Amino acid sequence: MSLERAKEYLKKFDLDQKVLEFDVSSATVAEAAQAIGCQEKEIAKTLSFLIEDKPVLIVVSGDAKIDNRKYKEEFHTKAKMIPFDDVEVKTGHKPGGVCPFGVDEEVTIFLDKSLKKLDTTYPACGSPNSAIKLTLEELEKIVKFEKWVDVCKLVENKEE
């Protein structure tokens, strides 16, 4: 259901045919990079949080993680991830397939500056075995995001 929902959203931009589906899991950054044949930093992982009980998605580079200090400075609250069992209800996508395409109306989306170092990136497409290759410009154009934020730090010892 989530994959179809993401494809339907991408169809508005004539991008639904670019969705890649794999015979293996792409639910984690490492699995997605392996399935696609790219570097982990090129994966656009979509993290789900609650701010004042409202769902928020932050799309970040695969080699980044949330910096709690920066997060609190930006959102004036501690980072609180959506509990695993509530992710689909709150966002419209299951864990492992959460993406910024075809999400529920009340979800606010942010793009993290960690993505800006990339020319192309691979966000999931609603399932734990899908992705789409997008330029950063395409991602900006098609995602209904609130704004760019700087809430991440790079993970040490990740591949270059």
C-alpha positions in Angstrom: 0.0 0.0 0.0 2.7 2.5 0.9 4.7 1.8 -2.3 1.6 2.5 -4.4 1.0 5.6 -2.4 4.5 6.9 -3.0 4.3 6.0 -6.7 1.0 7.8 -7.0 2.6 10.9 -5.5 5.7 10.6 -7.8 3.4 10.2 -10.8 2.4 13.9 -10.5 6.0 14.6 -11.5 6.4 11.9 -14.1 8.8 10.1 -11.8 6.8 7.0 -10.9 8.5 4.9 -13.6 11.9 5.7 -12.0 11.1 3.8 -8.8 13.5 1.0 -8.2 12.3 -2.2 -6.6 14.7 -4.8 -5.2 14.5 -8.6 -4.4 16.4 -7.8 -1.2 15.8 -5.5 1.7 16.7 -1.8 1.4 15.3 -0.9 4.8 18.6 0.2 6.4 21.2 2.6 4.9 23.7 -0.3 4.6 21.1 -2.6 2.9 20.0 0.2 0.5 23.5 1.1 -0.5 24.2 -2.6 -1.2 21.0 -3.1 -3.2 21.6 0.1 -5.2 25.4 -0.2 -5.5 26.1 3.3 -4.2 27.8 4.8 -1.1 25.9 5.0 2.2 26.1 8.8 2.2 24.0 8.8 -1.0 21.0 7.2 0.7 18.5 9.8 1.9 17.1 8.4 5.1 13.8 9.7 6.3 13.7 9.9 10.1 10.3 10.3 11.9 9.8 12.3 15.1 7.0 13.7 17.2 7.0 17.4 18.1 4.1 18.4 20.3 2.5 15.1 19.3 2.6 16.0 15.6 4.5 13.9 13.2 7.7 15.4 11.6 9.9 13.8 9.0 13.5 14.9 8.5 15.3 13.7 5.4 19.1 13.3 6.0 22.1 11.9 4.3 22.9 8.3 5.0 26.1 9.1 6.8 24.5 11.6 9.2 22.8 11.2 12.5 20.7 13.6 14.6 22.8 15.9 16.8 20.6 16.4 19.9 22.0 19.9 20.6 21.3 21.1 17.1 17.8 19.5 17.1 16.9 21.2 20.4 18.1 24.5 19.1 16.0 24.2 15.9 12.8 22.7 17.3 13.0 23.9 21.0 12.4 20.3 22.3 14.3 17.1 22.8 14.4 14.7 19.8 11.6 12.1 20.3 11.3 9.5 17.6 7.9 8.1 16.7 7.6 4.7 18.4 8.1 1.8 15.8 4.5 0.6 16.1 3.1 4.1 15.5 5.2 5.1 12.5 2.7 3.9 9.8 -0.3 5.4 11.6 1.4 8.7 12.0 3.2 9.0 8.6 1.4 6.7 6.2 4.5 4.6 5.7 5.9 1.6 7.5 9.4 1.6 9.1 12.0 0.7 6.5 10.0 2.5 3.8 9.4 5.9 5.3 9.9 8.5 2.7 8.8 12.1 2.0 6.4 11.0 -0.8 2.7 10.5 -0.3 2.7 11.1 3.4 -0.3 12.0 5.5 -1.5 15.6 5.3 -0.6 16.5 8.9 3.1 15.4 8.5 5.6 18.3 8.3 8.7 17.5 6.3 12.2 19.1 6.7 15.3 18.5 4.6 18.6 18.5 6.5 21.7 20.3 5.2 23.7 17.0 5.3 22.1 16.3 1.9 23.6 19.4 0.3 26.9 17.7 -0.3 25.3 15.3 -2.8 24.5 15.7 -6.4 22.1 12.7 -6.4 20.4 10.8 -3.6 18.3 7.7 -3.1 15.2 8.1 -0.8 13.0 5.1 -0.1 9.6 4.9 -1.8 7.2 3.5 0.8 8.5 0.0 1.1 11.5 -1.7 2.7 12.7 -2.8 -0.8 12.4 0.3 -3.0 14.2 3.6 -3.7 14.3 6.3 -6.4 17.4 8.1 -7.7 16.9 11.9 -7.6 19.1 14.9 -8.0 19.0 17.3 -5.1 17.1 19.8 -7.2 14.5 17.1 -8.1 14.1 16.3 -4.4 13.6 20.0 -3.5 11.1 20.4 -6.3 8.9 17.5 -5.5 8.9 17.3 -1.7 6.5 19.6 0.1 9.0 20.5 2.8 8.8 23.3 5.3 12.5 24.4 5.2 16.1 23.3 5.2 17.4 22.6 8.7 20.8 21.8 10.2 20.2 19.1 12.9 22.7 16.4 12.0 26.3 15.5 12.5 28.3 13.0 10.4 28.7 9.5 11.7 32.4 8.7 12.3 34.1 5.9 10.3 31.5 5.8 7.5 32.6 5.0 4.0 33.5 7.9 1.8 
